[in-house]
Amino acid sequence: MVASKYDNVGGRWASRLASVALSCVLSVLPAVASAQEPEADITAPVYVAKDCCTLCPKASDPDSYATTFLKDYLYLVQGEGQWLFRTEAELNITAQKDELVWDDLERMVKDLNARGTQILVYLSAPRAVVQVQRLTPEVRARFDYDGLLKNYQGYLEHLRKVGFIVPPADRFASVKKGEDFHFQRDAHWNPSGAKRAAELIAEYIKPLNFNFPPKTFVTKESSVITRRGTIAFAADVICGSRYPTESSIFYETTAPATDDLFGDEPVPEIALVGTSFSGSAEYHFMGFLRAALQTDMLQNSFAGAGFDGSITQYLASPAFQKAPPKLIVWEFPYQFFGRADHATMRRIVPLVNNGCVNRKALISNEVELTNDGDYKEILFNGGSNFITEKSKNLIVDMQFSDPNVREISSEIWYLDGRHELIRSRYNQFTNMEGRFVMELNRAPEYADQPVVDYRLQVLTTLGKPVKVKATMCSALEPGNAVVKSGAPAP
């Protein structure tokens, strides 16, 4: 047989392939042998979770809090772990320096009682009082914690003295030691705090025999939600950090269906007014209170209400004026009470009886106003029909044609030559649809003086002139206010 020239080439390739195959087998054998040997001990890696963020030195610099938002967070301090606190709102003592406020609150309570409505104030405790165990020793040493607690308790007692129903909210910090009732980096209470507050209220008022219409409510856990705290956000803005979100349980409170398909639904006899603490579904305060009392209630709280927004809006509403409830639950945080002043109360108190609605007008007028920076006369008391009614009994009720008017300044002249300037403002969250109601001055030096001239300046920036219809009436005029029957005697 004759050999081909390709046979020799093929032989060489076959030889090379065999050599490569043998090398592969030899390289694998040690690995196979080692696999059959006992395994050596392997130490698992250890991971340590470290705090992501700490406050920077800028947090103690007043210039870091230049915006309106950040002014509510003066000054951030580090608590235990990643807890953050605000010194002005949560650690410093808030003083109520305007003594007239207490007289105003007492008149407000009496006027509500005359309409068959009692009012409960839930003044939520300073966050540092409730979460004192989360303060570092250094922070606690810098602030008068005992004085803060004493001041808060003094407010509760004074509110009781002027006629409010006031649950012992100072017991908040003395139960369930170690349980947190607030978020670590947020100004609000968490659902546990909201539930505890609802339980305190229910325990306190059940013996008062309000006899609210019964309704079954059941609360259950629904889901887990996360939030970025408001204090964390402020710290992030100042320090450029990124604090983690916090999680909490989201609750639902429902009334089980009944077989009484044609039964009349009872009208709720409780009205809830307040801030985001009581208005947010995330904290679930109203749901917990419904379940604790087993009765329904009307929700009138909203975020941004501050001390006065929600109560102002509710008292002026048809819901209150046509059907005053047996009980108003008014919630606001401790730090807001220091912002209450006589000027604010002069707006709130006359709303209980709806200002000059259904009262005889002593003087009335309609005037067009502009943003020219000048005061313009809207009511003048003079001539042969001079009104001699004393200032302490007078109310001025103003309705603007533009519902966006939120800030005004009044210049009021009295018969003896005295005059006053008083500024009235609703924040952007309060909707009074352009209505302002004002008591005239009740301070001793003004109280017995008749008013001569009422002048007004619109401070809200407007694109065009606005009309205001102003009425002056006497608070001694009974009017036609609806009175609720069946409430327990105060």
C-alpha positions as CSV (number, residue, x, y, z in Angstrom):
1,M,0.0,0.0,0.0
2,V,1.3,3.4,-0.9
3,A,1.3,5.9,2.0
4,S,-0.3,9.3,1.4
5,K,1.6,12.5,2.2
6,Y,-1.2,13.5,4.6
7,D,-0.7,10.3,6.7
8,N,2.5,11.6,8.2
9,V,0.9,15.0,9.1
10,G,-2.1,13.2,10.7
11,G,0.2,11.1,12.8
12,R,1.9,14.1,14.1
13,W,-1.4,15.8,15.1
14,A,-2.6,12.6,16.8
15,S,0.6,12.4,18.8
16,R,0.2,16.0,19.9
17,L,-3.4,15.6,20.9
18,A,-2.5,12.5,23.0
19,S,0.2,14.4,24.8
20,V,-2.2,17.3,25.6
21,A,-4.9,14.8,26.9
22,L,-2.3,13.1,29.1
23,S,-1.3,16.5,30.6
24,C,-4.9,17.4,31.4
25,V,-5.5,14.1,33.2
26,L,-2.3,14.5,35.2
27,S,-3.3,18.0,36.2
28,V,-6.7,16.9,37.4
29,L,-5.6,14.0,39.5
30,P,-4.1,16.1,42.4
31,A,-7.4,18.1,42.5
32,V,-9.4,14.8,42.7
33,A,-7.1,13.5,45.3
34,S,-7.4,16.6,47.4
35,A,-11.2,16.6,47.1
36,Q,-11.2,13.2,48.8
37,E,-9.2,14.6,51.8
38,P,-11.0,15.9,54.9
39,E,-12.2,19.6,54.5
40,A,-10.2,22.2,56.4
41,D,-12.1,24.5,58.9
42,I,-13.5,27.6,57.2
43,T,-14.2,30.8,59.2
44,A,-17.3,32.7,58.0
45,P,-16.8,36.4,57.3
46,V,-18.1,38.8,60.0
47,Y,-20.0,41.9,58.9
48,V,-20.5,44.8,61.3
49,A,-23.3,47.3,60.7
50,K,-22.2,50.8,61.5
51,D,-24.3,53.9,61.9
52,C,-24.4,55.7,58.6
53,C,-24.7,59.2,59.9
54,T,-23.8,61.6,62.7
55,L,-24.5,65.2,63.1
56,C,-22.0,67.6,61.7
57,P,-20.7,70.7,63.4
58,K,-23.0,72.9,61.2
59,A,-25.9,71.5,63.2
60,S,-25.0,73.9,66.1
61,D,-24.6,76.9,63.8
62,P,-27.6,79.3,63.8
63,D,-26.9,80.3,60.2
64,S,-27.6,76.7,59.1
65,Y,-31.3,77.2,60.0
66,A,-32.0,80.0,57.5
67,T,-35.2,78.7,55.8
68,T,-38.7,78.7,57.3
69,F,-38.7,74.9,57.4
70,L,-35.4,74.6,59.2
71,K,-36.4,77.2,61.8
72,D,-38.7,74.6,63.3
73,Y,-35.7,72.3,63.9
74,L,-33.4,74.7,66.0
75,Y,-31.1,73.2,67.1
76,L,-30.4,69.5,66.3
77,V,-28.6,67.4,68.9
78,Q,-27.5,63.8,68.9
79,G,-29.3,61.4,71.1
80,E,-28.6,57.7,71.8
81,G,-27.7,55.7,68.7
82,Q,-29.3,57.5,65.8
83,W,-31.9,59.4,67.7
84,L,-32.1,63.1,67.0
85,F,-33.7,65.8,69.1
86,R,-34.6,69.5,68.6
87,T,-33.6,71.7,71.4
88,E,-36.1,74.6,70.9
89,A,-39.2,72.4,70.4
90,E,-38.4,69.4,72.5
91,L,-35.8,70.3,75.2
92,N,-36.3,73.9,76.1
93,I,-39.1,75.2,78.3
94,T,-42.0,76.8,76.4
95,A,-43.4,79.8,78.3
96,Q,-46.9,81.0,77.9
97,K,-46.3,84.7,78.7
98,D,-49.6,86.1,77.6
99,E,-51.8,86.0,80.7
100,L,-54.8,87.1,78.6
101,V,-54.7,83.8,76.8
102,W,-55.9,82.0,79.9
103,D,-58.9,84.3,80.3
104,D,-59.6,83.8,76.6
105,L,-59.5,80.0,76.9
106,E,-61.8,80.1,79.9
107,R,-64.4,82.2,78.0
108,M,-64.1,79.8,75.0
109,V,-64.9,76.9,77.3
110,K,-67.9,78.7,78.8
111,D,-69.3,79.6,75.4
112,L,-68.9,76.0,74.2
113,N,-70.6,74.7,77.4
114,A,-73.5,77.1,76.8
115,R,-74.0,75.4,73.5
116,G,-74.0,71.9,75.1
117,T,-70.4,71.1,74.0
118,Q,-67.5,70.1,76.3
119,I,-64.0,70.3,75.1
120,L,-61.1,68.0,75.9
121,V,-57.5,69.2,75.3
122,Y,-54.8,66.6,74.6
123,L,-51.6,68.5,75.0
124,S,-49.0,66.0,73.8
125,A,-45.9,65.9,75.9
126,P,-42.5,67.1,74.7
127,R,-40.8,64.4,72.8
128,A,-37.8,64.6,75.2
129,V,-40.0,63.9,78.2
130,V,-41.5,60.8,76.6
131,Q,-38.2,59.5,75.3
132,V,-35.9,60.7,78.0
133,Q,-34.1,57.3,78.0
134,R,-33.0,58.1,74.5
135,L,-31.1,61.3,75.5
136,T,-27.4,61.0,76.0
137,P,-26.1,61.9,79.5
138,E,-24.3,64.9,77.9
139,V,-27.5,66.3,76.3
140,R,-29.6,65.7,79.4
141,A,-27.0,67.5,81.6
142,R,-27.2,70.6,79.3
143,F,-31.0,71.0,79.7
144,D,-33.4,71.4,82.6
145,Y,-35.3,68.2,82.1
146,D,-37.0,68.4,85.5
147,G,-38.0,72.0,84.8
148,L,-39.4,71.0,81.4
149,L,-41.5,68.2,82.9
150,K,-42.8,70.5,85.7
151,N,-43.7,73.2,83.2
152,Y,-45.6,70.7,81.1
153,Q,-47.5,69.4,84.1
154,G,-48.3,73.0,85.1
155,Y,-49.9,73.6,81.7
156,L,-52.1,70.5,82.2
157,E,-53.3,71.7,85.6
158,H,-53.9,75.3,84.4
159,L,-56.0,74.0,81.5
160,R,-58.1,72.0,83.9
161,K,-58.6,75.1,86.0
162,V,-60.1,77.1,83.1
163,G,-62.6,74.3,82.4
164,F,-61.1,71.9,79.8
165,I,-61.2,68.2,80.2
166,V,-57.5,67.3,80.4
167,P,-56.4,63.6,80.6
168,P,-53.2,62.9,82.6
169,A,-50.9,62.9,79.5
170,D,-47.9,63.3,81.8
171,R,-48.4,59.6,82.6
172,F,-47.2,58.9,79.1
173,A,-43.5,58.5,80.1
174,S,-44.2,56.3,83.2
175,V,-45.6,53.2,81.5
176,K,-44.1,50.4,79.5
177,K,-40.5,51.3,80.2
178,G,-38.3,50.7,77.3
179,E,-41.0,51.0,74.7
180,D,-40.6,53.9,72.2
181,F,-43.7,56.1,71.5
182,H,-41.9,58.3,69.0
183,F,-39.9,57.8,65.8
184,Q,-36.1,58.1,66.2
185,R,-35.8,60.9,63.7
186,D,-39.2,62.4,63.3
187,A,-41.2,65.0,65.3
188,H,-44.3,62.9,65.5
189,W,-45.4,60.0,67.7
190,N,-45.4,56.5,66.1
191,P,-48.5,54.3,66.1
192,S,-47.6,53.0,69.6
193,G,-47.6,56.5,70.9
194,A,-50.9,57.3,69.2
195,K,-52.5,54.2,70.6
196,R,-51.3,55.0,74.2
197,A,-52.7,58.5,73.9
198,A,-56.1,57.2,72.7
199,E,-56.2,54.7,75.6
200,L,-55.4,57.5,78.1
201,I,-58.3,59.6,76.7
202,A,-60.7,56.7,76.7
203,E,-59.9,55.7,80.3
204,Y,-60.3,59.3,81.5
205,I,-63.7,60.2,79.9
206,K,-65.5,56.9,80.2
207,P,-66.6,57.7,83.8
208,L,-68.0,61.0,82.6
209,N,-71.1,59.3,81.1
210,F,-71.3,61.1,77.8
211,N,-73.4,58.2,76.5
212,F,-72.0,58.4,72.9
213,P,-73.9,56.4,70.3
214,P,-72.3,53.0,70.4
215,K,-70.6,51.6,67.3
216,T,-68.3,48.6,67.0
217,F,-64.8,49.2,65.7
218,V,-62.0,46.7,65.2
219,T,-58.4,47.6,64.7
220,K,-56.0,45.3,62.9
221,E,-52.5,45.4,61.5
222,S,-52.5,46.0,57.7
223,S,-49.0,46.3,56.4
224,V,-45.5,47.7,57.1
225,I,-44.6,51.1,55.8
226,T,-41.4,53.2,55.8
227,R,-41.0,56.9,56.2
228,R,-38.2,59.4,56.1
229,G,-38.4,61.4,59.2
230,T,-38.8,65.2,59.2
231,I,-35.9,65.6,61.7
232,A,-33.8,63.3,59.5
233,F,-34.6,65.4,56.5
234,A,-33.5,68.6,58.3
235,A,-30.2,66.9,59.3
236,D,-29.7,65.7,55.8
237,V,-30.2,69.3,54.4
238,I,-27.8,70.8,57.0
239,C,-25.1,68.0,57.0
240,G,-25.4,66.5,53.5
241,S,-26.1,63.1,55.1
242,R,-28.7,60.5,54.2
243,Y,-30.2,59.0,57.3
244,P,-32.1,55.7,56.7
245,T,-35.9,55.5,56.6
246,E,-37.8,54.1,59.6
247,S,-40.5,51.4,59.4
248,S,-43.7,51.1,61.3
249,I,-46.9,49.0,61.2
250,F,-49.8,50.5,59.3
251,Y,-53.2,49.9,61.0
252,E,-56.8,49.8,59.8
253,T,-59.8,50.4,62.0
254,T,-63.2,49.3,60.5
255,A,-66.8,48.9,61.6
256,P,-68.0,45.3,60.8
257,A,-71.0,45.1,58.6
258,T,-74.4,44.6,60.4
259,D,-77.6,42.9,59.4
260,D,-79.5,46.1,60.0
261,L,-79.5,47.4,56.4
262,F,-82.2,49.9,56.9
263,G,-81.1,51.2,60.3
264,D,-80.2,54.9,60.7
265,E,-76.6,55.6,61.1
266,P,-76.1,57.5,64.4
267,V,-74.6,61.0,64.1
268,P,-71.1,61.1,65.7
269,E,-71.1,63.1,68.9
270,I,-67.3,63.6,69.0
271,A,-65.4,66.0,66.8
272,L,-61.6,65.6,66.5
273,V,-59.6,68.7,65.8
274,G,-55.9,69.0,65.8
275,T,-52.6,68.6,63.9
276,S,-51.0,65.9,61.8
277,F,-50.6,63.9,65.1
278,S,-54.3,63.2,65.1
279,G,-55.0,63.7,61.4
280,S,-52.5,61.4,59.7
281,A,-53.6,57.8,58.9
282,E,-50.0,56.7,59.3
283,Y,-50.2,57.3,63.1
284,H,-53.8,56.1,63.3
285,F,-54.8,58.1,66.3
286,M,-58.5,58.5,65.3
287,G,-58.7,54.8,64.6
288,F,-57.3,53.9,68.0
289,L,-59.6,56.4,69.7
290,R,-62.7,55.0,67.8
291,A,-61.8,51.5,68.9
292,A,-61.1,52.5,72.5
293,L,-64.4,54.4,72.9
294,Q,-66.4,52.1,70.5
295,T,-68.1,55.2,69.0
296,D,-67.7,57.2,65.8
297,M,-66.3,60.7,65.4
298,L,-65.8,63.4,62.9
299,Q,-62.3,64.0,61.6
300,N,-61.3,67.7,61.3
301,S,-57.6,67.5,62.0
302,F,-55.0,68.3,59.3
303,A,-51.3,68.6,58.8
304,G,-49.9,72.1,59.4
305,A,-52.8,73.2,61.6
306,G,-50.5,74.4,64.4
307,F,-52.2,75.6,67.5
308,D,-55.2,77.4,65.9
309,G,-55.8,76.2,62.4
310,S,-58.1,73.2,62.9
311,I,-60.1,74.6,65.8
312,T,-60.6,77.9,63.8
313,Q,-61.8,76.1,60.7
314,Y,-64.1,73.7,62.5
315,L,-65.9,76.3,64.7
316,A,-66.7,78.4,61.6
317,S,-68.0,75.4,59.7
318,P,-71.7,74.4,59.2
319,A,-70.8,71.0,60.8
320,F,-70.3,72.7,64.1
321,Q,-72.7,75.6,63.8
322,K,-75.7,73.4,62.8
323,A,-74.9,70.4,65.0
324,P,-72.5,71.1,67.9
325,P,-71.2,67.8,69.2
326,K,-71.2,66.6,72.8
327,L,-67.4,66.6,72.9
328,I,-64.6,68.3,71.0
329,V,-61.2,66.6,71.3
330,W,-58.5,69.2,70.6
331,E,-55.0,67.9,70.1
332,F,-51.8,69.9,69.7
333,P,-48.2,69.5,70.8
334,Y,-46.7,71.2,73.9
335,Q,-44.4,73.5,71.9
336,F,-47.3,75.0,70.0
337,F,-49.0,76.3,73.1
338,G,-46.2,78.9,73.6
339,R,-47.1,80.4,70.3
340,A,-50.7,81.1,71.3
341,D,-51.4,84.7,72.0
342,H,-54.3,87.1,72.8
343,A,-54.5,88.2,69.1
344,T,-55.1,84.6,68.0
345,M,-57.7,84.0,70.7
346,R,-59.5,87.2,69.7
347,R,-60.1,85.4,66.3
348,I,-61.1,82.0,67.8
349,V,-63.5,82.8,70.7
350,P,-66.1,84.7,68.7
351,L,-66.4,81.8,66.2
352,V,-68.1,79.7,68.9
353,N,-71.2,81.7,68.3
354,N,-70.4,82.3,64.6
355,G,-69.4,86.0,64.8
356,C,-72.0,88.4,63.6
357,V,-74.1,85.8,61.8
358,N,-77.7,86.0,63.0
359,R,-76.9,89.1,65.1
360,K,-78.1,92.6,64.6
361,A,-75.6,94.7,62.7
362,L,-74.7,97.9,64.6
363,I,-72.6,99.1,61.6
364,S,-71.9,97.6,58.2
365,N,-70.1,98.6,55.1
366,E,-68.5,97.3,51.9
367,V,-65.2,98.6,50.7
368,E,-62.7,97.9,47.9
369,L,-59.1,97.4,49.0
370,T,-55.8,97.2,47.2
371,N,-52.2,96.3,48.1
372,D,-51.0,99.9,48.2
373,G,-49.6,99.7,51.7
374,D,-52.1,102.1,53.3
375,Y,-54.8,101.5,55.8
376,K,-58.3,102.2,54.6
377,E,-61.4,102.9,56.7
378,I,-64.0,100.2,56.5
379,L,-66.2,101.0,59.6
380,F,-66.8,104.5,61.1
381,N,-68.8,105.1,64.3
382,G,-69.9,108.8,64.4
383,G,-72.6,111.3,63.7
384,S,-76.1,111.1,65.2
385,N,-76.1,107.3,65.3
386,F,-73.0,107.0,67.5
387,I,-72.7,103.5,69.0
388,T,-71.9,103.6,72.7
389,E,-71.4,99.8,73.2
390,K,-68.2,99.0,75.0
391,S,-65.2,97.6,73.2
392,K,-65.2,94.4,75.3
393,N,-68.6,93.5,73.9
394,L,-68.0,94.2,70.2
395,I,-67.2,91.8,67.3
396,V,-66.2,92.7,63.7
397,D,-67.0,90.1,61.1
398,M,-65.2,90.5,57.7
399,Q,-65.8,88.6,54.5
400,F,-63.5,89.2,51.5
401,S,-64.5,88.6,47.9
402,D,-61.2,86.7,47.3
403,P,-61.0,83.5,49.4
404,N,-57.2,83.7,49.2
405,V,-56.9,86.6,51.6
406,R,-55.0,85.1,54.5
407,E,-53.3,88.0,56.2
408,I,-54.6,91.4,57.2
409,S,-53.6,94.2,59.6
410,S,-56.2,96.2,61.5
411,E,-55.8,99.7,62.9
412,I,-58.5,100.4,65.5
413,W,-59.2,103.8,67.1
414,Y,-61.1,104.2,70.4
415,L,-63.0,107.2,71.8
416,D,-60.3,108.2,74.3
417,G,-57.8,108.6,71.5
418,R,-56.1,105.2,72.0
419,H,-55.5,103.0,69.1
420,E,-54.0,99.6,68.4
421,L,-52.6,97.6,65.5
422,I,-53.4,94.0,65.3
423,R,-52.2,91.5,62.7
424,S,-54.2,88.4,61.8
425,R,-53.0,85.6,59.7
426,Y,-54.0,82.1,58.6
427,N,-51.3,79.8,57.4
428,Q,-51.4,78.1,54.0
429,F,-53.1,75.0,55.3
430,T,-56.1,76.7,57.0
431,N,-59.0,77.5,54.7
432,M,-61.4,80.2,56.0
433,E,-62.5,81.2,52.5
434,G,-61.6,84.8,53.1
435,R,-63.4,85.3,56.4
436,F,-62.0,87.0,59.5
437,V,-63.8,87.4,62.8
438,M,-62.3,89.7,65.5
439,E,-63.2,90.6,69.0
440,L,-62.4,94.2,69.9
441,N,-60.0,94.9,72.7
442,R,-60.9,93.5,76.2
443,A,-57.7,94.7,78.0
444,P,-58.5,97.0,81.0
445,E,-57.4,100.2,79.3
446,Y,-59.6,99.5,76.2
447,A,-62.4,97.4,77.5
448,D,-64.9,100.2,78.4
449,Q,-64.2,102.4,75.4
450,P,-66.5,102.7,72.4
451,V,-64.7,102.2,69.0
452,V,-64.6,105.1,66.6
453,D,-62.8,103.9,63.5
454,Y,-61.8,100.6,62.1
455,R,-59.2,100.7,59.3
456,L,-57.8,97.8,57.4
457,Q,-54.8,96.8,55.3
458,V,-54.6,93.6,53.2
459,L,-51.1,92.0,53.6
460,T,-51.7,89.1,51.3
461,T,-50.3,89.9,47.8
462,L,-53.2,90.1,45.4
463,G,-53.2,90.7,41.6
464,K,-56.3,92.9,41.7
465,P,-58.4,94.9,44.1
466,V,-60.6,93.0,46.5
467,K,-63.9,93.8,48.2
468,V,-64.5,93.3,51.9
469,K,-68.0,93.3,53.6
470,A,-67.6,94.3,57.2
471,T,-70.1,94.1,60.0
472,M,-69.9,95.2,63.6
473,C,-72.2,93.6,66.2
474,S,-72.6,93.1,69.9
475,A,-71.6,89.8,71.5
476,L,-74.4,90.5,74.1
477,E,-76.9,89.9,71.3
478,P,-78.0,86.3,71.8
479,G,-78.3,85.4,68.1
480,N,-79.8,82.1,67.1
481,A,-77.0,79.6,67.9
482,V,-78.0,75.9,67.9
483,V,-77.7,74.4,71.4
484,K,-76.9,70.7,71.8
485,S,-78.9,68.8,74.4
486,G,-78.0,65.7,76.3
487,A,-74.3,66.4,77.1
488,P,-73.2,65.8,80.7
489,A,-73.0,68.9,82.9
490,P,-69.5,70.5,83.0
